[in-house]
Amino acid sequence: MDMTMSIASLGMAMSASQFMLDANFALMGKTLDMAQMQGEALQGMMDMAVPSFHVLDVYA
């Protein structure tokens, strides 16, 4: 294999690697957005729950 083919294949491999890296970052960003939305929904449900003035006795 000559030098031109080596450089071309390296360039293609680096391009594919960069594409996969970009795709993974985008997917991770969407995952974090979803986790944040679920956390906010859970917090809202906890805030809407009826407060209980009973104390749980963990030693009983």
URGICOR-V852393 format. One record per residue. RES is the residue in one small letter. PHI is phi as a letter, one per 20 degrees, with the letter a starting at -180 (none if undefined). OMEGA is omega in radians with two decimals (* if undefined). BURIAL is # if it has 16 or more other C-alpha atoms within 10 Angstrom, else .. Layout:
<<RES/PHI/OMEGA/BURIAL> <RES/PHI/OMEGA/BURIAL>>
//
This chain:
<<m/none/-3.11/.> <d/e/-3.05/.> <m/f/-3.12/.> <t/f/3.14/.> <m/f/3.12/.> <s/f/3.13/.> <i/f/3.13/.> <a/f/-3.14/.> <s/f/3.07/.> <l/f/3.12/.> <g/f/3.12/.> <m/f/3.13/.> <a/f/3.12/.> <m/f/3.11/.> <s/f/3.12/.> <a/f/3.12/.> <s/f/3.12/.> <q/f/3.10/.> <f/f/3.13/.> <m/f/3.10/.> <l/f/3.11/.> <d/f/3.12/.> <a/f/3.13/.> <n/f/3.10/.> <f/f/3.12/.> <a/f/3.12/.> <l/f/3.12/.> <m/f/3.09/.> <g/f/3.10/.> <k/f/3.12/.> <t/f/3.12/.> <l/f/3.07/.> <d/f/3.13/.> <m/f/3.12/.> <a/f/3.12/.> <q/f/3.12/.> <m/f/3.12/.> <q/f/3.10/.> <g/f/3.11/.> <e/f/3.10/.> <a/f/3.12/.> <l/f/3.11/.> <q/f/3.10/.> <g/f/3.10/.> <m/f/3.13/.> <m/f/3.12/.> <d/f/-3.12/.> <m/e/-3.13/.> <a/f/3.14/.> <v/f/-3.14/.> <p/f/3.12/.> <s/d/3.14/.> <f/e/3.08/.> <h/e/-3.14/.> <v/d/3.10/.> <l/e/3.14/.> <d/e/-3.10/.> <v/f/-3.14/.> <y/e/-3.08/.> <a/f/*/.>>
//
